[in-house]
Amino acid sequence: MVKSWPDTDEKSAIVSLNESLNNEMQDSELSKQKKPYAEISLDGGEIYTGVLEAPIADDWSPILKSFGLDPDVFMVVDDKVKMSKWQQSKRTESGDRDIVWLYAYKAQFTRRTTPKITENEIENIRKQISKWKPSKYKNKKTKEPETTFVINWADWQLGKSAGGGVDATIERVYESFDKTIQRIKDLRQLGKNITEIAICSLGDPIEACTGHYASQEFSVQATQRQQLLLALDLWTAGIKMIAPLAEKTKFVAVLSNHGEWQRRNGKQFTTDSDSADGFLADTMKRIFANSELITEWVIPHDEMCIQTELSGVPVAFTHGHKITGKEIDWLRGQSIKLLRDYNKEPKLWITAHKHHVKVDDMGMWWRMQCPSLDGGSKWFEDIAGMWSTPGTLTFLVGKHDKNYWSDMEIL
């Protein structure tokens, strides 16, 4: 047989072919000699099948199971699979000899990072949220000065798996809605003149999926899209339930670290305005555009500290992830900036981020740090031996009290 080598040098082509055949023969011999093995680390490893009599199609589950690896937890990385294939003589049942193909595979495998909650489960959760209906309550006449009832939705981190995961977090949110309604009724029974409600998102409504701490991809339970939809559903339900309980309702939002989009190496590389917090607040404003439930929206663009008046009292809000050095020095500097921006220095500072309650009388102003409704942090418990109790911080703001606030309650 005469072979032709078009458009190339015949000698170099033959040498190249011989080298290729030699390499294949060496690979085949190694494949025949090696026993199946798996090198396993925390996040994945390498697996070698040994000699197989049939090729692997698309399903690696039997191979993973043979090494004691759960296919629901681990998966083979498609672009890191090597295959050897060779012929071998085999005696048939009739006594004749036949040629058969044998196969061997070497592949990299890793832990799955897909959400543990299915689309159907997410849809069922959203349907449950949509069943909530708003309540109506008529304000009683009172001689007390007007006040604003402040509700601080802080650090829900929807999608986080700790403390029972998404389902448990949503149950805590539902419970806080019920307790909020009852708290407003109870305060009015005591003669408090609540004419305004401030629903405040103090940041981190979602967990996000990557870049905030080690192993986040492994522990998160929902995609970014699912987390955003859940936040919108819960915010919508909360507003519909709570806003009708006062003559005026103001919605206040801040920017937060878990709301940062477009992160690289743990740092945001677009502007501060590129934020899930801002997107969610803007979306809510559109949802309620034709409704009278929210009478005023306070939504930051790229500002980390914002200020608004509640019953005549200037109140400043920030998530708290930008605080550096001594807190009192940072708050003092930001208060001066707010004085320049709003022509008034705040009387109260509301922060979150640290997931536990803290109230400080700093003389110039009071600072309220909000608890979270997420499931806690194993990392913090391990290093500190402490944990915080989930809850929603509420209080009254107004000129009815010399401190400009009163009746604090964690719901």
Secondary structure by P-SEA (a helix, b strand, c coil): cccccccccaaaaaaaaaaaaaaaaaaaaaaaccccccccccccbbbbbccccccccccaaaaaaaacccccccccccccbbbbbbbbbbbccccbbbbbccbbbbbcccccccccccaaaaaaaaaaaaabbbbbbbbccccccbbbbccccccccccccccccaaaaaaaaaaaaaaaaaaaaaaaaacccccbbbbccccccccccccccccccccccccaaaaaaaaaaaaaaaaaaccccccbbbbbbbbccccccccccccccccccccaaaaaaaaaaaaacccccccbbbbbccccbbbbbcccbbbbbbccccccccaaaaaaaaaaaaaaaccccccbbbbccccbbbbbccccbbbbbbbbcccccaaaaaaccbbbbbbbbbbbbcccccccccccccc
